[in-house]
Amino acid sequence: MNAKSTEDGTEVYVSRSEGDRGSKGPFLAAYASPERTDRYGWFCTNCESFDNAMDAMGRIQCNRCGNFRKATEWDAAHE
C-alpha cells in the first residue's frame, strides 16, 4: 500500500492489488487507514486524482481526466 495525500492534505492509502480497469487507466481502491478497515474511495491512476464519482450501478468517472469504468451491473432496463 502506498500512502498519498489528497488535495486537502488527508493521508490516504492506495492498494496496488485492488482495482478495476478504466478507459484511460486503472482505478485503485483507496482506504483511510493502512489496515484497510475504512474505505475512502477510488484513485485514478491516469491523472493521480481522488476526485472521482461513482453511481448506483458502479460506474466510476474521474472528474479531472474523464477516465471511466463501465457499470458493474447492467441490463437493458438501466438505460
N, C-alpha and C positions, 0 to 999 in steps of 0.2 A: 504494500500500500504506500502510495506517495501522498505526502501532505502538501496541500496547495491552499492559497489564500483567496478568498472571494474579494470582490470589489470593496466590500465594507470591512475587510480585514479578518473575517471569520476564518479560522483554520478548518479545512475540510479534508477528508481522507478519501482518495480516489483508488478504487480497486482495479488493478490491471487485469484481473481474472474474471470480472463480472461485467458484461456489457452486451450491447446489441448493435447490429450493423445500421449505419445511417447512409444517406445518399452521397455524402462527401467524406465521411469518416465515422468511426465507431462512437457511440455514446457509452461512457463508462459509468458504473454505479458509484455514487459518492455518499459518504457517511459522515455524521457529525462526530464520531469517535473512532479511534483505531480498532476498537473491539467489534465494530460493525453492528452495534445494537440499535442505533438510531439512524435511519435513512435520511440523508439530506436531499438528494435528488440525482440529477444526471450531469455529467461533464462531457461537453462536446470536444472531441479531440481535434476536429478540424480547425477551430479558432481558439481552443483552450478557454472556453467560457462555461460558466454555470448558469447563464441566462437562457434557460430552456422552458418550454411549456409542454405539458402532457395533457391529453384529453381523456375522456372516459373510455375510449376504445383502445388506448395505449399508444396513440400516435405521439411522437415527440418531435418538436421543431425547435431548433436553435433560433432565438430572436436576433442574433447578431449576423450569422452567416447563411441562414436558411437550410442548414443540414436538417434532414428529415428522416424519421423512421416511420414506416407504414404501421397501420393498426395491427395489434396482436390478435384481435378478434374481428372478423369481418364476414359479412354476408350481404346479399343484395338489399336487405331491409335497412341497412345502415346508411344507404345513400339518400 
